Amino acid sequence: MLKDEKQMLWKLSAALLGASLPLVILGPGVLAAVLVLGILTGLLATKGNSLRSTLKFVATSKVVYVVGALFAALFVSSYFSIDQVHSMNKMGDLVGMGALALLLYVALREMPTRHTDIIYRSLTISTVTVAIFCLIDAFAGSDRFSQALHGAKYDDPNRLKEMSGVFAVVLPFVWAWLFRRYREGEVMVKWFSVPITAVTLLAIFVSGGFIGWAALLVAVILFLYYVHKYHGLNFRLKPVLGSIFVIILGVLCFGWAKGFNQPEDFATILKAEEFTPRLDLWAVGWNHMFDQPLTGIGVNAFRFLDDGTGSMVGSHPHNFLIQLFLETGFVGGLIAFGLLVMMLRYFVKASRTNLYGAAGLASISAFLVAAITNTSIFHPWWLTMLIFSSVLAARVGWAIERKD
């Protein structure tokens, strides 16, 4: 393959990978299609390259060993599941996710360092575009526009709620890229960094989802702390006051999007979320926690538990900790917990030496906070957020040593 052709493939791969995560607003299928296309394009660009060092790194990585142990625990859990067929089918999805993660790792590790900036640029453009879509969807009142974004769920009042968690996961990388480019003097970034930040923050508030707001708060605190302490970020009065203004405006926009017309309506803002009875689901999970304490009740089998009235729950527990320890047992839960601790320790260390390490730490922390009440941890689209953000942030650590 000609050198120019390979560089074009790398650029296309970087653009597709960067754009993929926010496009989940169009459906998990769109996210999967763009992500897989980006990975395959990157793998095509490796044609003729020796992958020996990458495969050797995989074979000797402690993280890979822990992930292998986790998959073994998941398989055992599925074998002894209260609904073996369902759990085994879900286990097949997770094996596919593992293969996808490995291919993503290979594609990003082999990608020339000079092209990784395209990933962050594409991610920024995609995030801002989707944020604008969310604002239009919340305020325009257009059924046709909502149908284009959400399909059959266009009339669901909570159709944007999960996007606040998605934004909380991807925005730290956007902030890191903007900060780096602003410091390097890129003119377009200097012009648009403030509008980009304002629009994306407003989109999070308008999307709703208080757990997404909490995840954003955690991401902001961690990112600002490490970037201020280790990467030269200085706090100035105008940006701080501007941020406070955006937060107040965001709360007001959330209320307006919910249909609040009078000032006193904002006193009921906590009720606007129409909280689902998650505490009841957590109680069901706790009551069955010791049914099969070692192997768990089976991957994604929470929905088949008795809710106490003789009926099946029919849902997931909306809490990744309960789901992990209940469905995979204490063996699988502790392995998964250990893997998360390893990841967080790595990014805490990376945050001190690399700007994107701080972004990775903030992103993964935001994911864990959002996963406390968000969708099932085994949903492929949600798990992709964790996998992609982890591999993307770790890629920068390799870039320090690579000069290609």
Contacts in CASP RR format, 6 or more apart in sequence:
PFRMAT RR
TARGET T0000
AUTHOR 0000-0000-0000
METHOD contacts of the structure
MODEL  1
MLKDEKQMLWKLSAALLGASLPLVILGPGVLAAVLVLGILTGLLATKGNS
LRSTLKFVATSKVVYVVGALFAALFVSSYFSIDQVHSMNKMGDLVGMGAL
ALLLYVALREMPTRHTDIIYRSLTISTVTVAIFCLIDAFAGSDRFSQALH
GAKYDDPNRLKEMSGVFAVVLPFVWAWLFRRYREGEVMVKWFSVPITAVT
LLAIFVSGGFIGWAALLVAVILFLYYVHKYHGLNFRLKPVLGSIFVIILG
VLCFGWAKGFNQPEDFATILKAEEFTPRLDLWAVGWNHMFDQPLTGIGVN
AFRFLDDGTGSMVGSHPHNFLIQLFLETGFVGGLIAFGLLVMMLRYFVKA
SRTNLYGAAGLASISAFLVAAITNTSIFHPWWLTMLIFSSVLAARVGWAI
ERKD
1 45 0 8 1.000
1 47 0 8 1.000
1 48 0 8 1.000
6 45 0 8 1.000
6 47 0 8 1.000
7 112 0 8 1.000
7 115 0 8 1.000
9 41 0 8 1.000
9 42 0 8 1.000
9 44 0 8 1.000
9 45 0 8 1.000
10 42 0 8 1.000
10 45 0 8 1.000
10 111 0 8 1.000
10 112 0 8 1.000
10 115 0 8 1.000
11 115 0 8 1.000
11 118 0 8 1.000
12 38 0 8 1.000
12 41 0 8 1.000
13 38 0 8 1.000
13 39 0 8 1.000
13 41 0 8 1.000
13 42 0 8 1.000
13 45 0 8 1.000
13 107 0 8 1.000
13 111 0 8 1.000
13 115 0 8 1.000
14 111 0 8 1.000
14 115 0 8 1.000
14 116 0 8 1.000
14 118 0 8 1.000
14 119 0 8 1.000
14 122 0 8 1.000
15 118 0 8 1.000
15 119 0 8 1.000
15 122 0 8 1.000
16 34 0 8 1.000
16 35 0 8 1.000
16 37 0 8 1.000
16 38 0 8 1.000
16 41 0 8 1.000
16 122 0 8 1.000
17 35 0 8 1.000
17 38 0 8 1.000
17 39 0 8 1.000
17 104 0 8 1.000
17 107 0 8 1.000
17 108 0 8 1.000
17 119 0 8 1.000
17 122 0 8 1.000
17 388 0 8 1.000
18 118 0 8 1.000
18 119 0 8 1.000
18 120 0 8 1.000
18 122 0 8 1.000
18 123 0 8 1.000
18 126 0 8 1.000
19 34 0 8 1.000
19 122 0 8 1.000
19 123 0 8 1.000
19 125 0 8 1.000
19 126 0 8 1.000
20 31 0 8 1.000
20 34 0 8 1.000
20 35 0 8 1.000
20 38 0 8 1.000
20 126 0 8 1.000
20 388 0 8 1.000
21 31 0 8 1.000
21 35 0 8 1.000
21 123 0 8 1.000
21 126 0 8 1.000
21 166 0 8 1.000
21 169 0 8 1.000
21 170 0 8 1.000
21 384 0 8 1.000
21 385 0 8 1.000
21 388 0 8 1.000
22 123 0 8 1.000
22 126 0 8 1.000
22 127 0 8 1.000
22 129 0 8 1.000
22 130 0 8 1.000
22 166 0 8 1.000
22 167 0 8 1.000
22 170 0 8 1.000
23 30 0 8 1.000
23 31 0 8 1.000
23 34 0 8 1.000
23 126 0 8 1.000
23 130 0 8 1.000
24 30 0 8 1.000
24 31 0 8 1.000
24 166 0 8 1.000
24 381 0 8 1.000
25 130 0 8 1.000
25 133 0 8 1.000
25 134 0 8 1.000
25 149 0 8 1.000
25 150 0 8 1.000
25 163 0 8 1.000
25 166 0 8 1.000
26 149 0 8 1.000
27 381 0 8 1.000
28 379 0 8 1.000
28 380 0 8 1.000
28 381 0 8 1.000
29 381 0 8 1.000
31 381 0 8 1.000
31 384 0 8 1.000
32 380 0 8 1.000
32 381 0 8 1.000
32 384 0 8 1.000
35 100 0 8 1.000
35 104 0 8 1.000
35 384 0 8 1.000
35 388 0 8 1.000
36 100 0 8 1.000
38 107 0 8 1.000
39 100 0 8 1.000
39 103 0 8 1.000
39 104 0 8 1.000
39 107 0 8 1.000
42 107 0 8 1.000
42 110 0 8 1.000
42 111 0 8 1.000
43 103 0 8 1.000
43 106 0 8 1.000
43 107 0 8 1.000
45 110 0 8 1.000
45 111 0 8 1.000
46 106 0 8 1.000
46 107 0 8 1.000
46 110 0 8 1.000
49 110 0 8 1.000
51 106 0 8 1.000
51 110 0 8 1.000
54 105 0 8 1.000
54 106 0 8 1.000
54 109 0 8 1.000
54 110 0 8 1.000
57 109 0 8 1.000
58 64 0 8 1.000
58 102 0 8 1.000
58 105 0 8 1.000
62 342 0 8 1.000
63 339 0 8 1.000
63 342 0 8 1.000
63 343 0 8 1.000
66 335 0 8 1.000
66 338 0 8 1.000
66 339 0 8 1.000
66 342 0 8 1.000
67 98 0 8 1.000
67 339 0 8 1.000
69 335 0 8 1.000
70 332 0 8 1.000
70 335 0 8 1.000
70 336 0 8 1.000
70 339 0 8 1.000
71 94 0 8 1.000
71 95 0 8 1.000
71 98 0 8 1.000
73 328 0 8 1.000
73 329 0 8 1.000
73 331 0 8 1.000
73 332 0 8 1.000
73 333 0 8 1.000
73 335 0 8 1.000
74 91 0 8 1.000
74 94 0 8 1.000
74 299 0 8 1.000
74 328 0 8 1.000
74 332 0 8 1.000
75 91 0 8 1.000
76 295 0 8 1.000
76 331 0 8 1.000
77 87 0 8 1.000
77 295 0 8 1.000
77 296 0 8 1.000
77 297 0 8 1.000
77 298 0 8 1.000
77 299 0 8 1.000
77 327 0 8 1.000
77 328 0 8 1.000
77 329 0 8 1.000
77 332 0 8 1.000
78 84 0 8 1.000
78 87 0 8 1.000
78 88 0 8 1.000
78 90 0 8 1.000
78 91 0 8 1.000
78 298 0 8 1.000
78 299 0 8 1.000
79 88 0 8 1.000
79 295 0 8 1.000
80 292 0 8 1.000
80 295 0 8 1.000
80 296 0 8 1.000
80 298 0 8 1.000
81 87 0 8 1.000
81 88 0 8 1.000
81 296 0 8 1.000
81 297 0 8 1.000
81 298 0 8 1.000
81 299 0 8 1.000
81 301 0 8 1.000
82 292 0 8 1.000
82 297 0 8 1.000
82 298 0 8 1.000
82 301 0 8 1.000
82 304 0 8 1.000
82 305 0 8 1.000
83 298 0 8 1.000
83 301 0 8 1.000
83 304 0 8 1.000
86 300 0 8 1.000
86 301 0 8 1.000
86 304 0 8 1.000
87 298 0 8 1.000
87 299 0 8 1.000
87 300 0 8 1.000
87 301 0 8 1.000
90 299 0 8 1.000
90 300 0 8 1.000
90 378 0 8 1.000
91 299 0 8 1.000
93 378 0 8 1.000
93 380 0 8 1.000
94 299 0 8 1.000
94 378 0 8 1.000
97 380 0 8 1.000
97 383 0 8 1.000
97 384 0 8 1.000
97 387 0 8 1.000
98 387 0 8 1.000
100 384 0 8 1.000
100 387 0 8 1.000
101 387 0 8 1.000
101 391 0 8 1.000
104 387 0 8 1.000
104 388 0 8 1.000
104 391 0 8 1.000
105 391 0 8 1.000
108 116 0 8 1.000
108 391 0 8 1.000
108 392 0 8 1.000
108 395 0 8 1.000
109 395 0 8 1.000
109 398 0 8 1.000
111 395 0 8 1.000
112 404 0 8 1.000
113 399 0 8 1.000
113 402 0 8 1.000
113 403 0 8 1.000
113 404 0 8 1.000
114 404 0 8 1.000
116 395 0 8 1.000
116 396 0 8 1.000
116 399 0 8 1.000
117 177 0 8 1.000
119 392 0 8 1.000
120 173 0 8 1.000
120 174 0 8 1.000
120 176 0 8 1.000
120 177 0 8 1.000
121 177 0 8 1.000
123 170 0 8 1.000
123 173 0 8 1.000
123 174 0 8 1.000
123 177 0 8 1.000
124 174 0 8 1.000
124 177 0 8 1.000
124 178 0 8 1.000
124 196 0 8 1.000
127 167 0 8 1.000
127 170 0 8 1.000
127 171 0 8 1.000
127 174 0 8 1.000
127 200 0 8 1.000
128 196 0 8 1.000
128 199 0 8 1.000
128 200 0 8 1.000
130 163 0 8 1.000
130 203 0 8 1.000
131 167 0 8 1.000
131 199 0 8 1.000
131 200 0 8 1.000
131 202 0 8 1.000
131 203 0 8 1.000
132 199 0 8 1.000
132 203 0 8 1.000
133 149 0 8 1.000
134 160 0 8 1.000
134 163 0 8 1.000
134 203 0 8 1.000
134 206 0 8 1.000
134 207 0 8 1.000
135 199 0 8 1.000
135 202 0 8 1.000
135 203 0 8 1.000
135 206 0 8 1.000
136 142 0 8 1.000
136 145 0 8 1.000
137 145 0 8 1.000
137 146 0 8 1.000
137 149 0 8 1.000
137 159 0 8 1.000
137 160 0 8 1.000
138 160 0 8 1.000
138 206 0 8 1.000
138 207 0 8 1.000
138 253 0 8 1.000
138 257 0 8 1.000
139 206 0 8 1.000
139 253 0 8 1.000
139 256 0 8 1.000
139 257 0 8 1.000
143 154 0 8 1.000
143 155 0 8 1.000
146 154 0 8 1.000
146 155 0 8 1.000
146 159 0 8 1.000
147 154 0 8 1.000
149 159 0 8 1.000
150 156 0 8 1.000
150 159 0 8 1.000
153 159 0 8 1.000
157 274 0 8 1.000
158 274 0 8 1.000
160 206 0 8 1.000
160 207 0 8 1.000
160 208 0 8 1.000
161 207 0 8 1.000
161 208 0 8 1.000
161 209 0 8 1.000
162 374 0 8 1.000
162 375 0 8 1.000
163 203 0 8 1.000
163 204 0 8 1.000
163 207 0 8 1.000
164 204 0 8 1.000
164 205 0 8 1.000
164 207 0 8 1.000
164 208 0 8 1.000
164 209 0 8 1.000
164 211 0 8 1.000
164 212 0 8 1.000
164 213 0 8 1.000
164 215 0 8 1.000
164 216 0 8 1.000
164 370 0 8 1.000
165 204 0 8 1.000
165 209 0 8 1.000
165 211 0 8 1.000
165 212 0 8 1.000
165 215 0 8 1.000
165 216 0 8 1.000
165 366 0 8 1.000
165 370 0 8 1.000
165 374 0 8 1.000
166 385 0 8 1.000
167 200 0 8 1.000
167 203 0 8 1.000
167 204 0 8 1.000
167 207 0 8 1.000
167 212 0 8 1.000
167 216 0 8 1.000
168 204 0 8 1.000
168 212 0 8 1.000
168 215 0 8 1.000
168 216 0 8 1.000
168 218 0 8 1.000
168 219 0 8 1.000
168 366 0 8 1.000
168 367 0 8 1.000
168 369 0 8 1.000
168 370 0 8 1.000
169 215 0 8 1.000
169 219 0 8 1.000
169 363 0 8 1.000
169 366 0 8 1.000
169 367 0 8 1.000
169 370 0 8 1.000
169 385 0 8 1.000
169 386 0 8 1.000
169 389 0 8 1.000
170 363 0 8 1.000
170 385 0 8 1.000
170 389 0 8 1.000
171 200 0 8 1.000
171 204 0 8 1.000
171 216 0 8 1.000
171 219 0 8 1.000
172 219 0 8 1.000
172 223 0 8 1.000
172 358 0 8 1.000
172 359 0 8 1.000
172 360 0 8 1.000
172 362 0 8 1.000
172 363 0 8 1.000
172 366 0 8 1.000
173 356 0 8 1.000
173 359 0 8 1.000
173 360 0 8 1.000
173 363 0 8 1.000
173 389 0 8 1.000
173 392 0 8 1.000
173 393 0 8 1.000
174 196 0 8 1.000
174 200 0 8 1.000
175 197 0 8 1.000
175 223 0 8 1.000
175 359 0 8 1.000
176 223 0 8 1.000
176 227 0 8 1.000
176 355 0 8 1.000
176 356 0 8 1.000
176 357 0 8 1.000
176 358 0 8 1.000
176 359 0 8 1.000
178 189 0 8 1.000
178 193 0 8 1.000
178 196 0 8 1.000
178 197 0 8 1.000
179 227 0 8 1.000
179 231 0 8 1.000
179 233 0 8 1.000
179 355 0 8 1.000
180 355 0 8 1.000
181 189 0 8 1.000
182 189 0 8 1.000
182 190 0 8 1.000
182 193 0 8 1.000
197 246 0 8 1.000
198 246 0 8 1.000
201 216 0 8 1.000
201 246 0 8 1.000
201 247 0 8 1.000
201 250 0 8 1.000
202 246 0 8 1.000
202 249 0 8 1.000
202 250 0 8 1.000
202 253 0 8 1.000
204 212 0 8 1.000
204 213 0 8 1.000
204 216 0 8 1.000
205 213 0 8 1.000
205 247 0 8 1.000
205 250 0 8 1.000
205 251 0 8 1.000
205 253 0 8 1.000
205 254 0 8 1.000
206 250 0 8 1.000
206 253 0 8 1.000
206 254 0 8 1.000
206 257 0 8 1.000
208 254 0 8 1.000
208 273 0 8 1.000
209 273 0 8 1.000
210 273 0 8 1.000
211 369 0 8 1.000
211 370 0 8 1.000
211 372 0 8 1.000
211 373 0 8 1.000
211 374 0 8 1.000
212 366 0 8 1.000
212 369 0 8 1.000
212 370 0 8 1.000
214 369 0 8 1.000
214 370 0 8 1.000
215 366 0 8 1.000
215 367 0 8 1.000
215 369 0 8 1.000
215 370 0 8 1.000
216 366 0 8 1.000
218 362 0 8 1.000
218 365 0 8 1.000
218 366 0 8 1.000
218 369 0 8 1.000
219 362 0 8 1.000
219 363 0 8 1.000
219 365 0 8 1.000
219 366 0 8 1.000
220 362 0 8 1.000
222 358 0 8 1.000
222 361 0 8 1.000
222 362 0 8 1.000
222 365 0 8 1.000
223 358 0 8 1.000
223 359 0 8 1.000
223 361 0 8 1.000
223 362 0 8 1.000
224 233 0 8 1.000
226 351 0 8 1.000
226 352 0 8 1.000
226 358 0 8 1.000
226 361 0 8 1.000
226 362 0 8 1.000
227 233 0 8 1.000
227 355 0 8 1.000
227 358 0 8 1.000
228 234 0 8 1.000
228 235 0 8 1.000
230 351 0 8 1.000
230 352 0 8 1.000
230 353 0 8 1.000
230 358 0 8 1.000
231 355 0 8 1.000
231 358 0 8 1.000
251 266 0 8 1.000
251 269 0 8 1.000
252 266 0 8 1.000
254 269 0 8 1.000
254 272 0 8 1.000
255 265 0 8 1.000
255 266 0 8 1.000
255 269 0 8 1.000
255 272 0 8 1.000
258 272 0 8 1.000
259 265 0 8 1.000
260 266 0 8 1.000
260 269 0 8 1.000
260 272 0 8 1.000
276 318 0 8 1.000
278 317 0 8 1.000
278 318 0 8 1.000
278 319 0 8 1.000
278 373 0 8 1.000
280 307 0 8 1.000
281 313 0 8 1.000
281 315 0 8 1.000
281 317 0 8 1.000
281 318 0 8 1.000
281 319 0 8 1.000
282 317 0 8 1.000
282 318 0 8 1.000
282 319 0 8 1.000
282 322 0 8 1.000
284 305 0 8 1.000
284 307 0 8 1.000
284 308 0 8 1.000
284 313 0 8 1.000
284 317 0 8 1.000
285 302 0 8 1.000
285 305 0 8 1.000
285 317 0 8 1.000
285 322 0 8 1.000
285 326 0 8 1.000
286 322 0 8 1.000
288 297 0 8 1.000
288 305 0 8 1.000
288 326 0 8 1.000
289 322 0 8 1.000
289 325 0 8 1.000
289 326 0 8 1.000
291 297 0 8 1.000
292 298 0 8 1.000
292 329 0 8 1.000
293 329 0 8 1.000
293 330 0 8 1.000
294 329 0 8 1.000
294 330 0 8 1.000
294 331 0 8 1.000
295 328 0 8 1.000
295 329 0 8 1.000
295 331 0 8 1.000
296 326 0 8 1.000
296 327 0 8 1.000
296 328 0 8 1.000
296 329 0 8 1.000
297 304 0 8 1.000
297 305 0 8 1.000
297 326 0 8 1.000
297 327 0 8 1.000
297 329 0 8 1.000
298 327 0 8 1.000
298 328 0 8 1.000
299 327 0 8 1.000
299 328 0 8 1.000
299 378 0 8 1.000
300 316 0 8 1.000
300 327 0 8 1.000
300 376 0 8 1.000
300 378 0 8 1.000
301 327 0 8 1.000
302 313 0 8 1.000
302 315 0 8 1.000
302 316 0 8 1.000
302 317 0 8 1.000
302 323 0 8 1.000
302 326 0 8 1.000
302 327 0 8 1.000
303 312 0 8 1.000
303 313 0 8 1.000
303 314 0 8 1.000
303 315 0 8 1.000
303 316 0 8 1.000
304 312 0 8 1.000
304 313 0 8 1.000
304 314 0 8 1.000
305 312 0 8 1.000
305 313 0 8 1.000
306 312 0 8 1.000
306 313 0 8 1.000
307 313 0 8 1.000
316 323 0 8 1.000
316 375 0 8 1.000
316 376 0 8 1.000
316 378 0 8 1.000
317 323 0 8 1.000
317 326 0 8 1.000
318 373 0 8 1.000
318 374 0 8 1.000
318 375 0 8 1.000
319 371 0 8 1.000
319 372 0 8 1.000
319 373 0 8 1.000
320 368 0 8 1.000
320 371 0 8 1.000
320 372 0 8 1.000
320 374 0 8 1.000
320 377 0 8 1.000
321 372 0 8 1.000
323 376 0 8 1.000
323 377 0 8 1.000
323 378 0 8 1.000
324 332 0 8 1.000
324 333 0 8 1.000
324 336 0 8 1.000
324 337 0 8 1.000
324 377 0 8 1.000
325 332 0 8 1.000
325 333 0 8 1.000
328 336 0 8 1.000
340 368 0 8 1.000
343 364 0 8 1.000
343 390 0 8 1.000
344 361 0 8 1.000
344 364 0 8 1.000
344 365 0 8 1.000
346 394 0 8 1.000
347 357 0 8 1.000
347 358 0 8 1.000
347 360 0 8 1.000
347 361 0 8 1.000
347 364 0 8 1.000
347 393 0 8 1.000
348 361 0 8 1.000
350 357 0 8 1.000
350 358 0 8 1.000
350 360 0 8 1.000
350 361 0 8 1.000
350 393 0 8 1.000
350 394 0 8 1.000
350 396 0 8 1.000
350 397 0 8 1.000
351 357 0 8 1.000
351 358 0 8 1.000
351 360 0 8 1.000
351 361 0 8 1.000
353 400 0 8 1.000
354 396 0 8 1.000
354 397 0 8 1.000
354 400 0 8 1.000
355 396 0 8 1.000
356 392 0 8 1.000
356 393 0 8 1.000
356 396 0 8 1.000
356 397 0 8 1.000
357 393 0 8 1.000
357 396 0 8 1.000
357 397 0 8 1.000
359 393 0 8 1.000
360 389 0 8 1.000
360 390 0 8 1.000
360 392 0 8 1.000
360 393 0 8 1.000
361 393 0 8 1.000
363 389 0 8 1.000
363 393 0 8 1.000
364 386 0 8 1.000
364 389 0 8 1.000
364 390 0 8 1.000
364 393 0 8 1.000
367 385 0 8 1.000
367 386 0 8 1.000
367 389 0 8 1.000
371 377 0 8 1.000
371 382 0 8 1.000
374 382 0 8 1.000
375 382 0 8 1.000
376 382 0 8 1.000
377 383 0 8 1.000
END
